[in-house]
Amino acid sequence: MKIKYNKSQHTDVLSRRQFIKTAGIGTLTLMAGGFDSFLTRSAAAFNQNNHTKPGFVPDLDIALTATPGEVSIFPGNATQTWQFKAKLLKGDSNRLIQLERSYLGPIIRASKGEKVRIRFKNQIPEETIVHWHGLHVPAIMDGHPRYVIPMGQSYLYEFEVKNRAGTYWYHPHPHGRTGPQVYSGLAGLFLVSDEEEKAAGLPTGEYDIPLVIQDRSFDTDNQFVYTSGSRMELMNGFLGKLILVNGMPDFTLPVSTCAYRLRLLNGSNSRIYKLAWQDNRPLAIIGTDGGLLENPVYRRYVFLSPGERIELWADFSGNPIGFETALVSLPFDAGMMNRGRMGRGMMMSGRTAYNQPLPNGAGFSVFKIKVNKSVKKNQTLPQKLSEFTTFKKSNAVNYYRPRQFYLTMRHMQWTINGRTFQMEDVADDEIVRLRTHEIWEINNAGGGMGMMNMMNMPHPIHLHGKQFQVLERSGVTHGGYVDEGWKDTVLLMPGERIRILVGFEDYPGLFLYHCHNLEHEDMGMMRNYFVKI
Ligand SMILES: [Cu+2]
């Protein structure tokens, strides 16, 4: 059963009153128009007029614009893009770093505890809004699609950075258009640092390298080619023919004979990478979505699904100048749909799935490493990276009855518990209590809701506004997960089930949870959850 949530239950009125007061709008608005019109009007007034909240003194003030642009990726014609461009209004110049020759937005660097103001302006010819992926911010700052703004308008973000040091990112989040907008170039990193990270003794500066992995297809004119829009292609998710790193094809990272911190983001629409070193050295993992692990962990390979981040310690001090290796994606089985085994007759009409030169699960090189400089640094991988207090499973209010989520297909449509996204809808079983902890069980085993088992696919599931803990997984037949730290996006391969522990400790309101395969998300494999006071 699906219900619309009762507006009177929206009990974060206190904080909102505070908000309207400071935004210069009388509380009468709330009384007269009710919650919805209050939100719409106050948000609109707040944003279009670029009202700032008195008392909010930003440490970092940035004007960020989504705008059409172009970048030279190949010889010949420049590639037309949509890009984030930014101007620093307040803060050190090293807080905003533009990657060279890249369509990616500038890297924003902030410290934990800092207050950040971002004056976002939409200059692309359709509605958009920005989501701060992984950051713990209030609902109105989180970039929910209900806050989209048309071309020419602005949205003002003001929030305190509460996250641990780590690799976060930002991208558009309008409903139904996230895939094409990210694909067109709208994405950027948001790096957070803190004192603990500084004390950890990790490589910094030129030895701290962000690597955003994406796949793209181009026409003969060097322009991006997105999906044909066929149902089958959307159900699979878009897969490009070329792998780009930081917006560049055939990427080679020149390195010195020393240790590096490599921050990897899978910024692809739907491609999953099974990352490993070509020379068979183990991956030394120091961080995941929510920042540094307590201690490094080692894996032969790691799955990185869309939205996820992983940080590696990569030490080339034992390698001679001229040494070459690569970070590769190993072949893997991405499930029935990707194998194209499911009803070839069905596939024939679209001619998409097995026309892909690079299917999900194909093996390829992601980027090359070339040692070209000798330095003596003698850094060793710290065995203690950070310290954090984990949530207690026994504190979960639903310890004996975890909340259940089934990832299933219904009528050629990916769903969560058989439902698709409706802008304002929250079902009974999607309402949680503020200041509680819960266990959420997400099930990608097929069946469950009486669905067809054979239609299983991998789904990376992302919760907005939260970093959570992975308690356990079942049905896993590989060793490619790193669940030791904090996560905001978790991959579920077909047949897998996961239990996560989530805390709803401070911010009330409406947040999203969804599949981060952007085509799945745009099709509606996304729902609201409501944190009720
Ligand atoms: Cu999905």
Boltz pocket constraint, residues with backbone or C-beta under 6 A from the ligand:
constraints:
  - pocket:
      binder: B
      contacts: [[A, 414], [A, 458], [A, 459], [A, 460], [A, 515], [A, 516], [A, 517], [A, 520], [A, 521], [A, 525]]
      max_distance: 6.0
